[in-house]
Amino acid sequence: MRPDTPPAATPTTAYAFFFMRDMQIGLDREFSFEALMDRLNADLANGLGNLASRSISMLQRYRDGVVPAGAPVDADDHQAEEMLKVAQNS
């Protein structure tokens, strides 16, 4: 999430995640929009970094460090691409 996003545009699930993750029941805690952004961005970066690290480790272990070629494009791929274009234009 971007730090310049107004609080009204922040999804309620982001607040719920922050309160459950960062705040302890029965204790006082200060809330700031900056702390919310820091928590969300840190967890996002940690998750993406973990995914990248695991993917690279698996490539090295099982594929000798070589990224396998992608599957050929078929009719389902073209249909999904068209659906995406329609969704983006609406």
N, C-alpha and C positions, 0 to 999 in steps of 0.2 A: 504494500500500500504506500501511497505517496504521502509525505508529511504535510503537503499543502491541501490535501483532501479535507473538505469541511466535515466536521463530526456528523452532520446530518446525513451525509452520503456514505458513511461507514455502515456496513451491514451489521445487524444486531448480533449475528453469530460471532462476529469479530470481538464484540464486547463480552459476550458470554465466554468465549475462549480465554480472553484476557483475565476475566475475573476468576475463572476456575483454575487457570494455570498459575497466575501470579499472586493471587491474594489468598490468605489463610483465614479460615472461619474463626471468628471470635477475636480477631486482632484488627486494630485500626490500620488502615493503609491509605496513603494519599493516591489519588488517581490523576493522571495527566494524559492528555492526548499524545504527547511525545512518548511517554512510557508505553502506551498502547502500540504505537507505531514501531518502537524499538523491539518489543516482544514479537510482534507479527513478522517483522522483517528478519529478526534473528532466527526464528523457527523456520521460516521459509528458506533462508540461506542454508541453515543446517540440513534441512531435508533435501534440498537440491545438491548440496555438496556430498551428502551421504549417497544419494542415487548415483552421482557421477563416479564417486570412488568405487562403489560396488560394481558398477558397469565396467569400468576400466579393469578392475581385478578379475572379473569373469572373462573379459576378452583376453586378457593375458593368460589366464589359466586354461581356458577351454578352446580358444581360437588362435593361440600363438601370437596374440597382440594384433590380429588382423580383423578389421570390421567386415563382416560378411556382406556380400552384395545383397541389395534389396530384391524383393520379389518383383516379378514383372507386373506392370499395371494391367488390370483387367476391367471388365465392365462394371463391377461393383465399385472399384476405385473411381471411375468416371462418374458414376451415379452419386457417390458421396461428395465428389468435388462440385458437381452441379448443385446439390442440396446446400452445400456450404455457401456458394455464391448467391443463391436465392435468399438464404438466411441473412447474409451480410447486407443485401440490398433492401431488406424490409425493415 
